[in-house]
């Protein structure tokens, strides 16, 4: 049955997501067409409604678009234990993420208790690598958790979209997750469902640990026994530690380390650590199958990273890192060594590619040309003359000293050879020879003249 324009208008008003004054001009414009679709498209185009809100209004599911002071904008995730929506505070305009129980579980006591415990766990933790909780409340019988909204994608979605991660990126993301887990473990909280889908990478490169719905609080063990009394295996089998698969209550910090190791393998290799056609086959593989070599699956992985991975996913909990803090020591050391190696390699490559710097030679400055620490400018001709004069003077002084003391002058065979142009000092000009020649010529002329005259 088609929904009329009047019905759509009434649902929009009843939803509470649009102010009546804001809605009125759109209703007036749509009245001439009687087309509810035209009204909704206009509201979406102007940003008054989101596409998700319009779909909910058409489907008649508009009553839960407003939860207390929060307006739901769009659905961003859904799982067996909850639905996650992007929302906005009506007055503060702050965008948040709201997680609420699915409608079918609101009357399930165990599910409600588990949801409430997640709210308590998130509220207890305050760390840059763990999602922050702002509020936990209930509206119209629907419990919901208000958390920070993070723009980004989880590592599972990124792996599916882009394939295997680069070594440095994968280790960085897992190291950040380990920091969040180390803090959680120090606060007595065990996650119990670590996997790439619960590690969200935001646009600034920060990894946040999400979804603490299965978390165990050490001081609430009695409550946890009640919640896990059924024989249902809770968690994700591709990342589940052997002891957790055997008994959910046996999971501890070392189980989170195991799951984080499986997550590292997934983003580096692009496949699960152990394959199987059924959950039981996968669980048995976690229990009995040999640990695969990371280097065999990813040849560019360093041996040290393979060693860290193998210890993370050891079959026996006592053979693993005992908590994320202990793991973090090795991961951060690996990151530092990796960064130092890359920097050293970059410097070597730069030196190999760049020509050697030009060699600069400086001529020795003569003392008499140094004034106030600055070398006076000289022409090359002057420099050569001064240098030659100094060498000669020093040699003559050495010869005089040698003569005065007796020993022969030192040989110059070992002295450096200086190739400088030889400068001949100009001779002084004299007129006497010219006068003598002139007088001789005059005298000769006189004698010849007398011979001819008296001859």
ZITAMO-V798288 format. One line per field, one symbol per residue. ss: DSSP state (H for helix, E for strand, C for the rest). psi: psi as a letter, one per 20 degrees, with the letter a starting at -180 (. if undefined). A space follows every 50 residues. Layout:
ss->???
psi->???
This chain:
ss->CCCCHHHHHHHHHHHCCCCHHHHHHHHHHHCCCCCHHHHHHHHHHCCCCC HHHHHHHHCCCCHHHEECCEEEEEEEEEECCEEEEEEEECCCCCEEEEEE CCHHHCCCHHHHHHHHHHHHHHHHCCCCCECCEEEEEEECCEEEEEEECC CEEEHHHHHHHHCCCCHHHHHHHHHHHHHHHHHHHHCCEECCCCCHHHEE EECCCCEEECCCCCCEEHHHHHHHHHHCCCCCCCCCHHHCCHHHHHCHHH CCHHHHHHHHHHHHHHHHHCCCCCCCCCHHHHHHHHHHCCCCCHHHHCCC CCHHHHHHHHHHCCCCHHHCCCCHHHHHHHHHHHHHHHHHHHHHHHHHHH HHHCCCCCCCCCCCCCHHHEECCEECCCCHHHHHHHHHHHHHHHHHHHHH HHHHHCCCCCCCCCCCCCCCCCCCCCCCCCCHHHHHHHHHHHHHHHHHHH HHHHC
psi->pqprghgggghgghhjipqhhhhghhgghihhhkohhhgghghghjjhqr ggggghghijlihjioodjpppgqpiqpahjrppqprpphgijpprpppq qqhijhjoggggghghhgggghhhpnqhjpqpphqpappkjoqqpprqpp oaqrhgghghgibqqqghgghgghgghhgghggghhjkppgjlprhijop orijjpppprmkhjqpphjkhghhhhhkhrjpppaohijpqghhhgohii pahhhhgghhghgggghhhjrqgprqiqhghgghghhhqqpqphhhhnhi pqhhhhggghhhkqgphiirpirhgghhghghgggghgghghgghggghh hhhpqqqqppppqppqhijopkjppqpqqhggggggggggggghghghgg hghhigqqqqqjhiqqpooqppoppqqpppighhgggghggggghggggh ghgi.
